[in-house]
Amino acid sequence: MTVLVDWQIVNAVESEWIGIDPFISSNVQPNSYDITLGNEILFDVQDGVLDPESDNRAYMSVAVNGGCLKPHAFGLASTRETIKLPDDVVACIEGKSSLARDGLSIHCTGGWIDAGFSGQITLEIYNQGTRPIVLREGMSVGQIVFFQTEHCKNPYGVERGSKYQYQTGPTPSKYGARFA
């Protein structure tokens, strides 16, 4: 695997090999692209035990607009950007070091993006700190790193039943769909 560097990311987007919409050239970093926060966060408001194999979730949508994420609060957000990967590029997301130093995590374990994925990236956002953190739509919250690979035989997508293809906005877990 090869990590794409700044000029390769720009060329990949300009040639439409990789899609980033909207694309902002100042978000290109030496080995990544800065991703920004979308406009809402979903909070699970269901009481009781969570069974991942069932659909016992109820969400409240909250507009980001300068609101605060309370200490030890968890929610689902999304990137403003829509990402489109070809069958020979995988990606991963990481949080911004500066925000992590304030206690903000943007993913628990869902940082891998398969070749063929297209959609906005759902962020598992968590305030590990002791003070509320102000969140604003469009703020840079993480970075996406692109890796060129061999062409895969069966890329992520609708044809193979991929549950999150073309997702927009924060998308709750569809883990239980595999048991339906």
C-alpha positions in Angstrom: 0.0 0.0 0.0 1.1 3.5 -0.7 -0.1 6.6 1.2 -1.1 9.4 -1.1 0.7 12.7 -0.4 -0.5 16.2 -0.9 0.0 16.6 -4.7 -1.3 13.1 -5.3 -4.5 13.9 -3.4 -5.0 17.1 -5.4 -4.4 15.2 -8.7 -6.7 12.3 -7.6 -9.6 14.8 -6.9 -9.0 16.9 -10.1 -8.9 13.7 -12.3 -12.0 12.4 -10.4 -10.2 9.2 -9.4 -11.2 10.1 -5.8 -14.2 12.2 -4.9 -14.3 14.8 -2.2 -17.2 17.1 -2.3 -16.9 19.9 -1.4 -13.2 20.0 -2.0 -11.2 22.8 -0.4 -7.6 23.0 -1.5 -6.5 24.5 1.9 -7.7 21.3 3.6 -4.9 19.3 1.9 -2.2 18.3 4.3 1.2 16.7 3.6 -0.3 13.1 3.9 -4.0 13.7 4.4 -7.1 15.8 3.8 -8.9 17.7 6.7 -12.5 16.6 7.1 -15.1 18.9 8.6 -18.1 18.5 10.8 -21.6 18.3 9.3 -24.7 20.0 10.7 -26.2 17.6 13.2 -25.5 15.1 15.9 -27.7 12.1 16.8 -28.0 11.1 20.5 -29.5 7.8 21.5 -32.3 8.6 23.9 -33.6 5.0 24.5 -33.5 3.7 28.0 -32.6 0.2 29.0 -30.1 -2.3 27.6 -28.9 -1.9 24.1 -29.0 -5.1 22.0 -27.0 -4.6 18.8 -28.9 -7.4 17.2 -32.3 -5.7 17.6 -33.5 -2.3 16.6 -34.1 -0.8 20.1 -32.7 2.6 19.4 -34.4 6.0 19.4 -32.5 9.1 18.4 -32.8 12.8 19.0 -31.2 15.0 16.3 -29.5 18.1 17.5 -28.2 20.9 15.2 -24.5 21.5 15.7 -24.6 25.3 15.3 -22.1 26.1 18.2 -23.8 23.7 20.7 -21.7 22.0 23.3 -20.9 18.3 23.6 -21.1 17.6 27.3 -18.3 15.7 29.2 -18.6 11.9 28.6 -21.3 12.4 26.0 -21.4 10.3 22.9 -23.2 11.0 19.6 -23.2 10.3 15.9 -22.2 13.1 13.6 -21.0 13.1 10.0 -18.6 14.8 7.8 -19.7 17.7 5.6 -17.7 16.1 2.8 -19.0 13.2 0.6 -16.2 10.8 -0.2 -16.1 8.5 -3.2 -13.4 5.9 -3.4 -12.5 3.7 -6.4 -11.8 0.0 -6.2 -8.1 0.6 -5.6 -8.1 3.1 -2.8 -8.9 2.6 0.9 -8.9 5.3 3.5 -8.9 5.8 7.2 -9.9 8.7 9.4 -8.2 10.0 12.5 -9.0 12.9 14.8 -7.2 16.2 14.9 -4.4 16.1 17.5 -5.3 19.6 18.7 -8.9 18.6 19.5 -7.8 15.2 21.0 -5.7 17.2 23.4 -9.0 18.8 24.6 -10.7 15.4 24.9 -12.6 15.1 21.6 -12.6 11.8 19.8 -14.2 11.4 16.4 -14.3 7.6 16.1 -14.2 4.7 18.4 -13.3 1.9 16.0 -15.1 2.9 12.8 -12.2 4.7 11.1 -11.6 2.3 8.1 -13.3 3.1 4.7 -13.3 0.3 2.2 -12.5 0.6 -1.5 -15.7 1.4 -3.4 -17.3 3.4 -0.6 -19.3 6.5 -1.5 -21.1 8.7 1.0 -20.6 11.0 4.0 -18.6 9.4 6.8 -20.4 8.9 10.1 -18.3 10.0 13.1 -18.6 8.4 16.5 -18.0 11.6 18.4 -17.2 11.5 22.1 -16.1 14.0 24.7 -13.6 12.3 26.9 -12.8 15.5 28.8 -14.2 17.2 31.9 -15.6 20.3 30.2 -18.2 20.8 27.5 -16.7 21.2 24.0 -18.2 23.7 21.5 -18.9 22.2 18.1 -19.5 24.2 14.9 -20.6 23.0 11.5 -17.7 23.1 9.1 -15.0 23.0 11.8 -12.0 20.8 10.9 -12.4 17.7 13.2 -10.3 15.1 11.6 -8.2 13.9 8.6 -8.7 11.3 6.0 -5.6 9.3 4.8 -5.8 7.6 1.4 -3.9 4.4 0.6 -3.6 3.1 -3.0 -3.9 -0.7 -3.2 -4.4 -3.3 -5.8 -7.8 -3.4 -7.5 -10.2 -5.4 -5.3 -12.4 -8.0 -6.8 -15.5 -7.1 -4.8 -15.5 -3.4 -3.7 -17.8 -2.0 -1.1 -21.2 -1.2 -2.6 -24.8 -1.9 -3.1 -24.2 -5.0 -5.2 -22.7 -6.8 -2.3 -25.2 -5.6 0.3 -23.0 -2.9 1.9 -25.3 -1.3 4.5 -23.8 2.2 4.5 -23.2 2.9 0.8 -24.5 6.4 -0.2 -25.2 7.4 3.4 -25.8 11.0 4.2 -25.8 12.6 7.6 -25.1 10.7 10.8 -26.2 7.1 10.2 -27.1 4.9 13.1 -25.9 1.3 13.4 -27.4 -1.2 11.0 -25.7 -4.2 12.8 -29.1 -5.8 13.5 -29.9 -5.8 9.8 -27.6 -8.8 9.4 -29.9 -10.9 11.6 -33.1 -9.9 9.9 
